[in-house]
Amino acid sequence: TAPAQGAQQVRARSRRSVSRVTSSITSAMKAGAVVAALLGVCGGAVAEKVREAANPLGTVLSLIDELTAKTIKEGEAEAKAYAQYFEWCDDTAKNGEHAVKTATDQKAKLEAKI
């Protein structure tokens, strides 16, 4: 039926959206991890000495580390929230399909009585 097909199309679009958002979040988290790894590998002992001296470059490196951690944490929280939203949309679509089917069946029974 048309309403059931519409609900299926909505779910399919939602799944594609989830895939794109998850891919974007994953890419952002990977980029943050790469930056952190580069700082760790390339900067290693130098970054440690710079931080100990508390000069502006050390502050910048600390801020970058903090921002990387914050970005990864926020990305994970957003991914979780979006997954919950997607689940709610899917449940709502299924409930709508069920309501339409029930109403259609009830209509047929009432028409049969008339």
Biopython code that builds the backbone (N, CA, C, O; Angstrom):
import numpy as np
from Bio.PDB.StructureBuilder import StructureBuilder

atoms = [
    (1, "THR", "N", (0.834, -1.187, 0.000)),
    (1, "THR", "CA", (0.000, 0.000, 0.000)),
    (1, "THR", "C", (0.873, 1.243, 0.000)),
    (1, "THR", "O", (2.052, 1.182, 0.351)),
    (2, "ALA", "N", (0.302, 2.355, -0.388)),
    (2, "ALA", "CA", (1.055, 3.609, -0.506)),
    (2, "ALA", "C", (1.628, 4.078, 0.831)),
    (2, "ALA", "O", (2.800, 4.454, 0.876)),
    (3, "PRO", "N", (0.846, 4.075, 1.939)),
    (3, "PRO", "CA", (1.441, 4.531, 3.208)),
    (3, "PRO", "C", (2.596, 3.649, 3.657)),
    (3, "PRO", "O", (3.587, 4.148, 4.191)),
    (4, "ALA", "N", (2.477, 2.344, 3.443)),
    (4, "ALA", "CA", (3.557, 1.440, 3.846)),
    (4, "ALA", "C", (4.800, 1.701, 3.015)),
    (4, "ALA", "O", (5.913, 1.681, 3.541)),
    (5, "GLN", "N", (4.624, 1.948, 1.718)),
    (5, "GLN", "CA", (5.773, 2.246, 0.860)),
    (5, "GLN", "C", (6.402, 3.567, 1.268)),
    (5, "GLN", "O", (7.626, 3.701, 1.258)),
    (6, "GLY", "N", (5.580, 4.543, 1.627)),
    (6, "GLY", "CA", (6.097, 5.839, 2.076)),
    (6, "GLY", "C", (6.927, 5.686, 3.336)),
    (6, "GLY", "O", (7.989, 6.296, 3.462)),
    (7, "ALA", "N", (6.447, 4.871, 4.271)),
    (7, "ALA", "CA", (7.191, 4.651, 5.517)),
    (7, "ALA", "C", (8.507, 3.938, 5.224)),
    (7, "ALA", "O", (9.528, 4.234, 5.845)),
    (8, "GLN", "N", (8.483, 3.000, 4.279)),
    (8, "GLN", "CA", (9.715, 2.300, 3.917)),
    (8, "GLN", "C", (10.719, 3.263, 3.287)),
    (8, "GLN", "O", (11.921, 3.173, 3.536)),
    (9, "GLN", "N", (10.209, 4.187, 2.468)),
    (9, "GLN", "CA", (11.096, 5.170, 1.846)),
    (9, "GLN", "C", (11.700, 6.083, 2.902)),
    (9, "GLN", "O", (12.876, 6.437, 2.815)),
    (10, "VAL", "N", (10.907, 6.469, 3.904)),
    (10, "VAL", "CA", (11.415, 7.317, 4.988)),
    (10, "VAL", "C", (12.518, 6.584, 5.744)),
    (10, "VAL", "O", (13.565, 7.161, 6.039)),
    (11, "ARG", "N", (12.280, 5.310, 6.057)),
    (11, "ARG", "CA", (13.311, 4.526, 6.769)),
    (11, "ARG", "C", (14.572, 4.395, 5.935)),
    (11, "ARG", "O", (15.680, 4.490, 6.465)),
    (12, "ALA", "N", (14.416, 4.178, 4.636)),
    (12, "ALA", "CA", (15.588, 4.037, 3.754)),
    (12, "ALA", "C", (16.377, 5.346, 3.715)),
    (12, "ALA", "O", (17.606, 5.331, 3.784)),
    (13, "ARG", "N", (15.668, 6.490, 3.604)),
    (13, "ARG", "CA", (16.353, 7.782, 3.607)),
    (13, "ARG", "C", (17.046, 8.015, 4.940)),
    (13, "ARG", "O", (18.162, 8.532, 4.981)),
    (14, "SER", "N", (16.392, 7.636, 6.028)),
    (14, "SER", "CA", (16.990, 7.811, 7.351)),
    (14, "SER", "C", (18.248, 6.980, 7.483)),
    (14, "SER", "O", (19.243, 7.445, 8.037)),
    (15, "ARG", "N", (18.217, 5.758, 6.982)),
    (15, "ARG", "CA", (19.403, 4.904, 7.060)),
    (15, "ARG", "C", (20.560, 5.498, 6.264)),
    (15, "ARG", "O", (21.710, 5.454, 6.700)),
    (16, "ARG", "N", (20.243, 6.063, 5.078)),
    (16, "ARG", "CA", (21.299, 6.700, 4.281)),
    (16, "ARG", "C", (21.855, 7.907, 5.024)),
    (16, "ARG", "O", (23.064, 8.137, 5.007)),
    (17, "SER", "N", (20.995, 8.681, 5.674)),
    (17, "SER", "CA", (21.448, 9.841, 6.437)),
    (17, "SER", "C", (22.332, 9.417, 7.590)),
    (17, "SER", "O", (23.364, 10.038, 7.844)),
    (18, "VAL", "N", (21.940, 8.366, 8.290)),
    (18, "VAL", "CA", (22.746, 7.861, 9.407)),
    (18, "VAL", "C", (24.116, 7.457, 8.893)),
    (18, "VAL", "O", (25.131, 7.736, 9.531)),
    (19, "SER", "N", (24.146, 6.805, 7.751)),
    (19, "SER", "CA", (25.416, 6.361, 7.182)),
    (19, "SER", "C", (26.313, 7.551, 6.866)),
    (19, "SER", "O", (27.509, 7.528, 7.159)),
    (20, "ARG", "N", (25.730, 8.605, 6.260)),
    (20, "ARG", "CA", (26.532, 9.785, 5.922)),
    (20, "ARG", "C", (27.026, 10.490, 7.176)),
    (20, "ARG", "O", (28.194, 10.872, 7.243)),
    (21, "VAL", "N", (26.160, 10.672, 8.174)),
    (21, "VAL", "CA", (26.560, 11.361, 9.405)),
    (21, "VAL", "C", (27.610, 10.549, 10.147)),
    (21, "VAL", "O", (28.602, 11.101, 10.625)),
    (22, "THR", "N", (27.400, 9.249, 10.246)),
    (22, "THR", "CA", (28.369, 8.393, 10.926)),
    (22, "THR", "C", (29.712, 8.454, 10.224)),
    (22, "THR", "O", (30.755, 8.499, 10.876)),
    (23, "SER", "N", (29.693, 8.454, 8.892)),
    (23, "SER", "CA", (30.930, 8.548, 8.122)),
    (23, "SER", "C", (31.629, 9.872, 8.393)),
    (23, "SER", "O", (32.849, 9.903, 8.555)),
    (24, "SER", "N", (30.878, 10.965, 8.443)),
    (24, "SER", "CA", (31.457, 12.281, 8.711)),
    (24, "SER", "C", (32.057, 12.343, 10.104)),
    (24, "SER", "O", (33.163, 12.851, 10.288)),
    (25, "ILE", "N", (31.328, 11.824, 11.082)),
    (25, "ILE", "CA", (31.815, 11.841, 12.462)),
    (25, "ILE", "C", (33.063, 10.974, 12.579)),
    (25, "ILE", "O", (34.033, 11.351, 13.237)),
    (26, "THR", "N", (33.029, 9.815, 11.938)),
    (26, "THR", "CA", (34.184, 8.923, 11.971)),
    (26, "THR", "C", (35.395, 9.602, 11.337)),
    (26, "THR", "O", (36.508, 9.500, 11.854)),
    (27, "SER", "N", (35.181, 10.295, 10.219)),
    (27, "SER", "CA", (36.288, 10.992, 9.563)),
    (27, "SER", "C", (36.860, 12.071, 10.462)),
    (27, "SER", "O", (38.078, 12.228, 10.546)),
    (28, "ALA", "N", (35.991, 12.818, 11.138)),
    (28, "ALA", "CA", (36.460, 13.871, 12.041)),
    (28, "ALA", "C", (37.246, 13.277, 13.203)),
    (28, "ALA", "O", (38.278, 13.816, 13.603)),
    (29, "MET", "N", (36.752, 12.164, 13.742)),
    (29, "MET", "CA", (37.458, 11.532, 14.860)),
    (29, "MET", "C", (38.804, 10.985, 14.393)),
    (29, "MET", "O", (39.789, 11.068, 15.127)),
    (30, "LYS", "N", (38.863, 10.427, 13.183)),
    (30, "LYS", "CA", (40.122, 9.917, 12.651)),
    (30, "LYS", "C", (41.111, 11.067, 12.442)),
    (30, "LYS", "O", (42.300, 10.932, 12.732)),
    (31, "ALA", "N", (40.614, 12.193, 11.938)),
    (31, "ALA", "CA", (41.494, 13.342, 11.723)),
    (31, "ALA", "C", (42.066, 13.822, 13.047)),
    (31, "ALA", "O", (43.250, 14.147, 13.132)),
    (32, "GLY", "N", (41.240, 13.868, 14.073)),
    (32, "GLY", "CA", (41.718, 14.265, 15.399)),
    (32, "GLY", "C", (42.746, 13.294, 15.932)),
    (32, "GLY", "O", (43.727, 13.702, 16.553)),
    (33, "ALA", "N", (42.531, 12.018, 15.694)),
    (33, "ALA", "CA", (43.475, 11.003, 16.151)),
    (33, "ALA", "C", (44.794, 11.120, 15.397)),
    (33, "ALA", "O", (45.864, 10.929, 15.976)),
    (34, "VAL", "N", (44.719, 11.434, 14.107)),
    (34, "VAL", "CA", (45.934, 11.593, 13.307)),
    (34, "VAL", "C", (46.739, 12.778, 13.820)),
    (34, "VAL", "O", (47.959, 12.687, 13.959)),
    (35, "VAL", "N", (46.062, 13.892, 14.101)),
    (35, "VAL", "CA", (46.751, 15.064, 14.635)),
    (35, "VAL", "C", (47.415, 14.715, 15.957)),
    (35, "VAL", "O", (48.578, 15.052, 16.181)),
    (36, "ALA", "N", (46.686, 14.046, 16.824)),
    (36, "ALA", "CA", (47.247, 13.662, 18.121)),
    (36, "ALA", "C", (48.436, 12.729, 17.937)),
    (36, "ALA", "O", (49.446, 12.874, 18.625)),
    (37, "ALA", "N", (48.328, 11.770, 17.015)),
    (37, "ALA", "CA", (49.429, 10.832, 16.768)),
    (37, "ALA", "C", (50.646, 11.557, 16.210)),
    (37, "ALA", "O", (51.776, 11.283, 16.614)),
    (38, "LEU", "N", (50.418, 12.480, 15.285)),
    (38, "LEU", "CA", (51.538, 13.237, 14.720)),
    (38, "LEU", "C", (52.236, 14.060, 15.792)),
    (38, "LEU", "O", (53.464, 14.122, 15.847)),
    (39, "LEU", "N", (51.442, 14.685, 16.632)),
    (39, "LEU", "CA", (52.040, 15.453, 17.720)),
    (39, "LEU", "C", (52.814, 14.534, 18.653)),
    (39, "LEU", "O", (53.893, 14.889, 19.127)),
    (40, "GLY", "N", (52.268, 13.362, 18.914)),
    (40, "GLY", "CA", (52.941, 12.419, 19.800)),
    (40, "GLY", "C", (54.213, 11.867, 19.196)),
    (40, "GLY", "O", (55.231, 11.762, 19.880)),
    (41, "VAL", "N", (54.169, 11.509, 17.903)),
    (41, "VAL", "CA", (55.329, 10.907, 17.250)),
    (41, "VAL", "C", (56.381, 11.962, 16.925)),
    (41, "VAL", "O", (57.555, 11.809, 17.264)),
    (42, "CYS", "N", (55.950, 13.026, 16.268)),
    (42, "CYS", "CA", (56.903, 14.043, 15.821)),
    (42, "CYS", "C", (57.386, 14.913, 16.969)),
    (42, "CYS", "O", (58.551, 15.306, 17.021)),
    (43, "GLY", "N", (56.494, 15.203, 17.872)),
    (43, "GLY", "CA", (56.838, 16.143, 18.917)),
    (43, "GLY", "C", (57.418, 15.492, 20.148)),
    (43, "GLY", "O", (58.165, 16.143, 20.877)),
    (44, "GLY", "N", (57.112, 14.251, 20.412)),
    (44, "GLY", "CA", (57.537, 13.471, 21.561)),
    (44, "GLY", "C", (58.296, 14.220, 22.631)),
    (44, "GLY", "O", (57.694, 14.923, 23.443)),
    (45, "ALA", "N", (59.607, 14.079, 22.644)),
    (45, "ALA", "CA", (60.460, 14.681, 23.671)),
    (45, "ALA", "C", (60.476, 16.186, 23.551)),
    (45, "ALA", "O", (60.517, 16.886, 24.563)),
    (46, "VAL", "N", (60.444, 16.704, 22.326)),
    (46, "VAL", "CA", (60.468, 18.158, 22.134)),
    (46, "VAL", "C", (59.230, 18.781, 22.753)),
    (46, "VAL", "O", (59.323, 19.784, 23.459)),
    (47, "ALA", "N", (58.068, 18.188, 22.490)),
    (47, "ALA", "CA", (56.832, 18.721, 23.051)),
    (47, "ALA", "C", (56.867, 18.687, 24.572)),
    (47, "ALA", "O", (56.375, 19.603, 25.230)),
    (48, "GLU", "N", (57.444, 17.643, 25.121)),
    (48, "GLU", "CA", (57.551, 17.519, 26.584)),
    (48, "GLU", "C", (58.397, 18.650, 27.152)),
    (48, "GLU", "O", (58.018, 19.264, 28.150)),
    (49, "LYS", "N", (59.528, 18.929, 26.536)),
    (49, "LYS", "CA", (60.418, 20.008, 26.995)),
    (49, "LYS", "C", (59.738, 21.360, 26.851)),
    (49, "LYS", "O", (59.855, 22.217, 27.727)),
    (50, "VAL", "N", (59.032, 21.547, 25.756)),
    (50, "VAL", "CA", (58.359, 22.822, 25.513)),
    (50, "VAL", "C", (57.274, 23.043, 26.557)),
    (50, "VAL", "O", (57.118, 24.152, 27.069)),
    (51, "ARG", "N", (56.527, 21.995, 26.873)),
    (51, "ARG", "CA", (55.479, 22.117, 27.883)),
    (51, "ARG", "C", (56.066, 22.433, 29.254)),
    (51, "ARG", "O", (55.508, 23.224, 30.013)),
    (52, "GLU", "N", (57.200, 21.804, 29.560)),
    (52, "GLU", "CA", (57.834, 22.037, 30.852)),
    (52, "GLU", "C", (58.274, 23.492, 30.974)),
    (52, "GLU", "O", (58.189, 24.071, 32.057)),
    (53, "ALA", "N", (58.735, 24.080, 29.898)),
    (53, "ALA", "CA", (59.218, 25.452, 29.929)),
    (53, "ALA", "C", (58.061, 26.450, 30.020)),
    (53, "ALA", "O", (58.281, 27.623, 30.320)),
    (54, "ALA", "N", (56.857, 26.003, 29.769)),
    (54, "ALA", "CA", (55.639, 26.822, 29.829)),
    (54, "ALA", "C", (55.726, 28.046, 28.932)),
    (54, "ALA", "O", (55.295, 29.133, 29.316)),
    (55, "ASN", "N", (56.271, 27.877, 27.761)),
    (55, "ASN", "CA", (56.279, 28.986, 26.809)),
    (55, "ASN", "C", (55.016, 28.924, 25.953)),
    (55, "ASN", "O", (54.255, 27.963, 26.066)),
    (56, "PRO", "N", (54.781, 29.884, 25.131)),
    (56, "PRO", "CA", (53.538, 29.918, 24.335)),
    (56, "PRO", "C", (53.341, 28.675, 23.454)),
    (56, "PRO", "O", (52.212, 28.216, 23.278)),
    (57, "LEU", "N", (54.419, 28.135, 22.907)),
    (57, "LEU", "CA", (54.284, 26.949, 22.062)),
    (57, "LEU", "C", (53.795, 25.757, 22.880)),
    (57, "LEU", "O", (52.987, 24.958, 22.407)),
    (58, "GLY", "N", (54.290, 25.645, 24.107)),
    (58, "GLY", "CA", (53.822, 24.580, 24.993)),
    (58, "GLY", "C", (52.340, 24.721, 25.295)),
    (58, "GLY", "O", (51.609, 23.732, 25.351)),
    (59, "THR", "N", (51.906, 25.958, 25.488)),
    (59, "THR", "CA", (50.483, 26.219, 25.731)),
    (59, "THR", "C", (49.657, 25.824, 24.518)),
    (59, "THR", "O", (48.592, 25.222, 24.652)),
    (60, "VAL", "N", (50.151, 26.163, 23.341)),
    (60, "VAL", "CA", (49.444, 25.816, 22.099)),
    (60, "VAL", "C", (49.321, 24.303, 21.969)),
    (60, "VAL", "O", (48.251, 23.795, 21.633)),
    (61, "LEU", "N", (50.396, 23.586, 22.229)),
    (61, "LEU", "CA", (50.345, 22.127, 22.123)),
    (61, "LEU", "C", (49.371, 21.536, 23.135)),
    (61, "LEU", "O", (48.648, 20.592, 22.818)),
    (62, "SER", "N", (49.343, 22.075, 24.333)),
    (62, "SER", "CA", (48.385, 21.607, 25.346)),
    (62, "SER", "C", (46.955, 21.870, 24.899)),
    (62, "SER", "O", (46.081, 21.015, 25.038)),
    (63, "LEU", "N", (46.727, 23.059, 24.361)),
    (63, "LEU", "CA", (45.382, 23.400, 23.887)),
    (63, "LEU", "C", (44.954, 22.491, 22.738)),
    (63, "LEU", "O", (43.792, 22.093, 22.660)),
    (64, "ILE", "N", (45.884, 22.164, 21.851)),
    (64, "ILE", "CA", (45.556, 21.260, 20.741)),
    (64, "ILE", "C", (45.189, 19.881, 21.275)),
    (64, "ILE", "O", (44.230, 19.266, 20.809)),
    (65, "ASP", "N", (45.954, 19.396, 22.255)),
    (65, "ASP", "CA", (45.635, 18.094, 22.859)),
    (65, "ASP", "C", (44.259, 18.112, 23.507)),
    (65, "ASP", "O", (43.484, 17.169, 23.351)),
    (66, "GLU", "N", (43.954, 19.177, 24.229)),
    (66, "GLU", "CA", (42.648, 19.302, 24.896)),
    (66, "GLU", "C", (41.522, 19.378, 23.871)),
    (66, "GLU", "O", (40.476, 18.751, 24.034)),
    (67, "LEU", "N", (41.751, 20.156, 22.809)),
    (67, "LEU", "CA", (40.731, 20.297, 21.771)),
    (67, "LEU", "C", (40.491, 18.977, 21.048)),
    (67, "LEU", "O", (39.354, 18.643, 20.716)),
    (68, "THR", "N", (41.559, 18.232, 20.807)),
    (68, "THR", "CA", (41.418, 16.917, 20.165)),
    (68, "THR", "C", (40.572, 15.990, 21.028)),
    (68, "THR", "O", (39.660, 15.330, 20.530)),
    (69, "ALA", "N", (40.873, 15.941, 22.316)),
    (69, "ALA", "CA", (40.103, 15.083, 23.224)),
    (69, "ALA", "C", (38.643, 15.530, 23.288)),
    (69, "ALA", "O", (37.732, 14.703, 23.272)),
    (70, "LYS", "N", (38.431, 16.838, 23.362)),
    (70, "LYS", "CA", (37.067, 17.371, 23.436)),
    (70, "LYS", "C", (36.288, 17.054, 22.157)),
    (70, "LYS", "O", (35.118, 16.677, 22.219)),
    (71, "THR", "N", (36.933, 17.206, 21.004)),
    (71, "THR", "CA", (36.273, 16.944, 19.720)),
    (71, "THR", "C", (35.877, 15.479, 19.597)),
    (71, "THR", "O", (34.778, 15.164, 19.140)),
    (72, "ILE", "N", (36.760, 14.599, 19.998)),
    (72, "ILE", "CA", (36.454, 13.164, 19.933)),
    (72, "ILE", "C", (35.298, 12.833, 20.864)),
    (72, "ILE", "O", (34.396, 12.083, 20.490)),
    (73, "LYS", "N", (35.315, 13.386, 22.076)),
    (73, "LYS", "CA", (34.243, 13.125, 23.037)),
    (73, "LYS", "C", (32.899, 13.648, 22.520)),
    (73, "LYS", "O", (31.882, 12.962, 22.620)),
    (74, "GLU", "N", (32.898, 14.855, 21.972)),
    (74, "GLU", "CA", (31.663, 15.422, 21.433)),
    (74, "GLU", "C", (31.159, 14.625, 20.232)),
    (74, "GLU", "O", (29.953, 14.436, 20.074)),
    (75, "GLY", "N", (32.072, 14.160, 19.390)),
    (75, "GLY", "CA", (31.676, 13.354, 18.227)),
    (75, "GLY", "C", (31.012, 12.061, 18.648)),
    (75, "GLY", "O", (30.020, 11.643, 18.050)),
    (76, "GLU", "N", (31.552, 11.427, 19.672)),
    (76, "GLU", "CA", (30.950, 10.192, 20.167)),
    (76, "GLU", "C", (29.569, 10.456, 20.760)),
    (76, "GLU", "O", (28.642, 9.671, 20.560)),
    (77, "ALA", "N", (29.433, 11.572, 21.494)),
    (77, "ALA", "CA", (28.133, 11.916, 22.079)),
    (77, "ALA", "C", (27.105, 12.203, 20.982)),
    (77, "ALA", "O", (25.953, 11.781, 21.085)),
    (78, "GLU", "N", (27.518, 12.918, 19.938)),
    (78, "GLU", "CA", (26.608, 13.220, 18.831)),
    (78, "GLU", "C", (26.197, 11.955, 18.091)),
    (78, "GLU", "O", (25.037, 11.805, 17.707)),
    (79, "ALA", "N", (27.134, 11.055, 17.893)),
    (79, "ALA", "CA", (26.812, 9.795, 17.209)),
    (79, "ALA", "C", (25.795, 9.000, 18.018)),
    (79, "ALA", "O", (24.875, 8.409, 17.452)),
    (80, "LYS", "N", (25.958, 8.983, 19.343)),
    (80, "LYS", "CA", (25.022, 8.265, 20.205)),
    (80, "LYS", "C", (23.632, 8.914, 20.148)),
    (80, "LYS", "O", (22.622, 8.220, 20.041)),
    (81, "ALA", "N", (23.591, 10.244, 20.221)),
    (81, "ALA", "CA", (22.306, 10.953, 20.168)),
    (81, "ALA", "C", (21.613, 10.718, 18.830)),
    (81, "ALA", "O", (20.398, 10.523, 18.789)),
    (82, "TYR", "N", (22.366, 10.735, 17.744)),
    (82, "TYR", "CA", (21.774, 10.521, 16.440)),
    (82, "TYR", "C", (21.245, 9.097, 16.302)),
    (82, "TYR", "O", (20.194, 8.875, 15.701)),
    (83, "ALA", "N", (21.967, 8.144, 16.855)),
    (83, "ALA", "CA", (21.503, 6.749, 16.809)),
    (83, "ALA", "C", (20.185, 6.602, 17.562)),
    (83, "ALA", "O", (19.290, 5.884, 17.117)),
    (84, "GLN", "N", (20.067, 7.282, 18.702)),
    (84, "GLN", "CA", (18.819, 7.231, 19.462)),
    (84, "GLN", "C", (17.689, 7.892, 18.678)),
    (84, "GLN", "O", (16.566, 7.387, 18.663)),
    (85, "TYR", "N", (17.979, 9.015, 18.030)),
    (85, "TYR", "CA", (16.975, 9.703, 17.223)),
    (85, "TYR", "C", (16.530, 8.816, 16.060)),
    (85, "TYR", "O", (15.339, 8.721, 15.765)),
    (86, "PHE", "N", (17.483, 8.174, 15.409)),
    (86, "PHE", "CA", (17.151, 7.291, 14.296)),
    (86, "PHE", "C", (16.257, 6.158, 14.768)),
    (86, "PHE", "O", (15.295, 5.802, 14.087)),
    (87, "GLU", "N", (16.561, 5.591, 15.919)),
    (87, "GLU", "CA", (15.751, 4.503, 16.473)),
    (87, "GLU", "C", (14.327, 4.987, 16.739)),
    (87, "GLU", "O", (13.362, 4.278, 16.455)),
    (88, "TRP", "N", (14.202, 6.198, 17.286)),
    (88, "TRP", "CA", (12.879, 6.765, 17.548)),
    (88, "TRP", "C", (12.118, 6.939, 16.238)),
    (88, "TRP", "O", (10.935, 6.605, 16.169)),
    (89, "CYS", "N", (12.770, 7.454, 15.202)),
    (89, "CYS", "CA", (12.119, 7.644, 13.897)),
    (89, "CYS", "C", (11.654, 6.301, 13.329)),
    (89, "CYS", "O", (10.551, 6.192, 12.793)),
    (90, "ASP", "N", (12.492, 5.302, 13.450)),
    (90, "ASP", "CA", (12.147, 3.977, 12.935)),
    (90, "ASP", "C", (10.933, 3.419, 13.679)),
    (90, "ASP", "O", (10.013, 2.887, 13.060)),
    (91, "ASP", "N", (10.935, 3.543, 15.005)),
    (91, "ASP", "CA", (9.801, 3.055, 15.804)),
    (91, "ASP", "C", (8.522, 3.805, 15.453)),
    (91, "ASP", "O", (7.453, 3.203, 15.345)),
    (92, "THR", "N", (8.631, 5.120, 15.275)),
    (92, "THR", "CA", (7.462, 5.925, 14.935)),
    (92, "THR", "C", (6.903, 5.519, 13.570)),
    (92, "THR", "O", (5.687, 5.439, 13.395)),
    (93, "ALA", "N", (7.783, 5.266, 12.612)),
    (93, "ALA", "CA", (7.337, 4.841, 11.284)),
    (93, "ALA", "C", (6.626, 3.490, 11.356)),
    (93, "ALA", "O", (5.597, 3.287, 10.711)),
    (94, "LYS", "N", (7.180, 2.575, 12.139)),
    (94, "LYS", "CA", (6.545, 1.255, 12.282)),
    (94, "LYS", "C", (5.183, 1.382, 12.948)),
    (94, "LYS", "O", (4.228, 0.723, 12.537)),
    (95, "ASN", "N", (5.084, 2.230, 13.979)),
    (95, "ASN", "CA", (3.806, 2.440, 14.653)),
    (95, "ASN", "C", (2.793, 3.053, 13.697)),
    (95, "ASN", "O", (1.615, 2.697, 13.729)),
    (96, "GLY", "N", (3.244, 3.972, 12.846)),
    (96, "GLY", "CA", (2.352, 4.582, 11.857)),
    (96, "GLY", "C", (1.838, 3.556, 10.860)),
    (96, "GLY", "O", (0.657, 3.553, 10.512)),
    (97, "GLU", "N", (2.728, 2.687, 10.406)),
    (97, "GLU", "CA", (2.319, 1.623, 9.483)),
    (97, "GLU", "C", (1.262, 0.727, 10.127)),
    (97, "GLU", "O", (0.264, 0.369, 9.503)),
    (98, "HIS", "N", (1.506, 0.377, 11.384)),
    (98, "HIS", "CA", (0.568, -0.495, 12.099)),
    (98, "HIS", "C", (-0.789, 0.199, 12.264)),
    (98, "HIS", "O", (-1.832, -0.433, 12.096)),
    (99, "ALA", "N", (-0.778, 1.484, 12.589)),
    (99, "ALA", "CA", (-2.032, 2.216, 12.764)),
    (99, "ALA", "C", (-2.814, 2.276, 11.450)),
    (99, "ALA", "O", (-4.035, 2.115, 11.449)),
    (100, "VAL", "N", (-2.127, 2.505, 10.345)),
    (100, "VAL", "CA", (-2.793, 2.562, 9.037)),
    (100, "VAL", "C", (-3.374, 1.199, 8.684)),
    (100, "VAL", "O", (-4.506, 1.113, 8.207)),
    (101, "LYS", "N", (-2.614, 0.140, 8.913)),
    (101, "LYS", "CA", (-3.091, -1.202, 8.599)),
    (101, "LYS", "C", (-4.316, -1.553, 9.452)),
    (101, "LYS", "O", (-5.293, -2.104, 8.946)),
    (102, "THR", "N", (-4.254, -1.228, 10.753)),
    (102, "THR", "CA", (-5.366, -1.509, 11.649)),
    (102, "THR", "C", (-6.613, -0.745, 11.221)),
    (102, "THR", "O", (-7.712, -1.298, 11.196)),
    (103, "ALA", "N", (-6.432, 0.536, 10.884)),
    (103, "ALA", "CA", (-7.569, 1.347, 10.468)),
    (103, "ALA", "C", (-8.155, 0.838, 9.154)),
    (103, "ALA", "O", (-9.373, 0.846, 8.977)),
    (104, "THR", "N", (-7.314, 0.404, 8.248)),
    (104, "THR", "CA", (-7.788, -0.130, 6.964)),
    (104, "THR", "C", (-8.587, -1.409, 7.182)),
    (104, "THR", "O", (-9.640, -1.601, 6.574)),
    (105, "ASP", "N", (-8.083, -2.286, 8.053)),
    (105, "ASP", "CA", (-8.810, -3.520, 8.365)),
    (105, "ASP", "C", (-10.154, -3.219, 9.014)),
    (105, "ASP", "O", (-11.171, -3.828, 8.683)),
    (106, "GLN", "N", (-10.139, -2.276, 9.938)),
    (106, "GLN", "CA", (-11.374, -1.917, 10.635)),
    (106, "GLN", "C", (-12.380, -1.311, 9.649)),
    (106, "GLN", "O", (-13.577, -1.584, 9.737)),
    (107, "LYS", "N", (-11.902, -0.501, 8.726)),
    (107, "LYS", "CA", (-12.766, 0.105, 7.717)),
    (107, "LYS", "C", (-13.432, -0.981, 6.876)),
    (107, "LYS", "O", (-14.628, -0.912, 6.595)),
    (108, "ALA", "N", (-12.648, -1.983, 6.477)),
    (108, "ALA", "CA", (-13.194, -3.068, 5.662)),
    (108, "ALA", "C", (-14.275, -3.838, 6.417)),
    (108, "ALA", "O", (-15.301, -4.200, 5.841)),
    (109, "LYS", "N", (-14.045, -4.087, 7.706)),
    (109, "LYS", "CA", (-15.032, -4.786, 8.513)),
    (109, "LYS", "C", (-16.313, -3.963, 8.658)),
    (109, "LYS", "O", (-17.414, -4.504, 8.559)),
    (110, "LEU", "N", (-16.171, -2.674, 8.889)),
    (110, "LEU", "CA", (-17.352, -1.815, 9.031)),
    (110, "LEU", "C", (-18.124, -1.707, 7.723)),
    (110, "LEU", "O", (-19.354, -1.686, 7.718)),
    (111, "GLU", "N", (-17.395, -1.638, 6.618)),
    (111, "GLU", "CA", (-18.078, -1.578, 5.316)),
    (111, "GLU", "C", (-18.827, -2.869, 5.048)),
    (111, "GLU", "O", (-19.899, -2.856, 4.442)),
    (112, "ALA", "N", (-18.268, -3.990, 5.499)),
    (112, "ALA", "CA", (-18.921, -5.279, 5.320)),
    (112, "ALA", "C", (-20.225, -5.329, 6.120)),
    (112, "ALA", "O", (-21.202, -5.924, 5.666)),
    (113, "LYS", "N", (-20.251, -4.721, 7.289)),
    (113, "LYS", "CA", (-21.473, -4.696, 8.104)),
    (113, "LYS", "C", (-22.564, -3.867, 7.454)),
    (113, "LYS", "O", (-23.749, -4.180, 7.568)),
    (114, "ILE", "N", (-22.156, -2.815, 6.777)),
    (114, "ILE", "CA", (-23.149, -1.940, 6.141)),
    (114, "ILE", "C", (-23.706, -2.655, 4.944)),
    (114, "ILE", "O", (-24.563, -2.115, 4.245)),
]
sb = StructureBuilder()
sb.init_structure("model")
sb.init_model(0)
sb.init_chain("A")
sb.init_seg("    ")
for serial, (resi, resn, name, xyz) in enumerate(atoms, 1):
    if name == "N":
        sb.init_residue(resn, " ", resi, " ")
    sb.init_atom(name, np.array(xyz, "f"), 0.0, 1.0, " ", f" {name:<3s}", serial, name[0])
structure = sb.get_structure()
